[in-house]
Amino acid sequence: MKRLAITAASVVLALSGLTACSSNPTNAQIGTGVGAVAGGVLGDAVFGSTLGTIGGAAAGAYFGNQVGDNMDGNRRRR
């Protein structure tokens, strides 16, 4: 559990560092961060290993980014 907390905190800090320069984060950026944390938690719960946590975080970040990007695209079309 301690490893999961450290991994989740590291991902959140890395992503917040990447988005610190922008004043209003896009839905894609928010989705990436939320997806990475949720994927890391789920990956650790399912696989119980560091590789599972990292893989889950990567997959969650990808899917969260895609969902957020889709939401941004829908907003631009309106």
C-alpha positions in Angstrom: 0.0 0.0 0.0 2.9 2.3 0.8 4.4 1.7 -2.7 1.1 2.5 -4.3 0.9 5.8 -2.5 4.4 6.7 -3.5 3.7 5.8 -7.1 0.5 7.7 -7.2 2.1 10.8 -5.7 5.0 10.6 -8.1 2.6 10.5 -11.1 0.5 13.4 -9.8 3.6 15.5 -9.1 5.1 14.7 -12.6 1.9 15.6 -14.3 1.3 18.7 -12.3 4.8 19.8 -13.1 4.1 19.4 -16.8 0.9 21.4 -16.6 2.2 24.1 -14.3 2.8 26.5 -17.1 -0.7 26.5 -18.4 -3.3 28.6 -16.7 -6.4 26.5 -17.6 -5.7 22.8 -18.1 -7.5 21.1 -20.9 -9.8 18.2 -20.4 -7.1 16.0 -22.1 -4.6 17.1 -19.4 -7.0 16.5 -16.6 -8.0 13.1 -18.0 -4.4 12.1 -18.3 -3.7 12.8 -14.6 -6.9 11.3 -13.3 -6.5 8.2 -15.6 -2.9 7.7 -14.5 -3.8 7.7 -10.8 -6.8 5.5 -11.3 -5.0 3.1 -13.6 -2.1 2.9 -11.1 -4.4 2.1 -8.3 -6.3 -0.5 -10.3 -3.1 -2.0 -11.7 -1.7 -2.5 -8.3 -4.9 -4.0 -7.0 -5.2 -6.5 -9.8 -1.6 -7.4 -10.3 0.0 -6.5 -7.0 3.4 -5.6 -8.5 5.3 -2.6 -9.5 5.0 -3.5 -13.1 1.2 -3.8 -12.8 1.1 -0.4 -11.1 3.2 1.3 -13.8 1.4 -0.5 -16.6 -2.0 0.5 -15.2 -0.8 4.1 -14.8 0.3 4.2 -18.4 -2.9 2.6 -19.7 -5.0 4.9 -17.5 -3.1 8.0 -18.7 -3.6 7.0 -22.3 -7.3 6.3 -22.0 -7.9 9.4 -19.8 -6.1 11.5 -22.3 -8.2 10.1 -25.2 -11.5 10.7 -23.3 -10.4 14.3 -22.3 -9.3 15.0 -25.9 -12.7 13.8 -27.2 -14.4 16.1 -24.7 -12.2 19.1 -25.8 -13.1 18.3 -29.5 -16.8 18.3 -28.7 -16.5 21.6 -27.0 -14.7 23.1 -30.0 -17.4 21.9 -32.3 -20.2 23.7 -30.4 
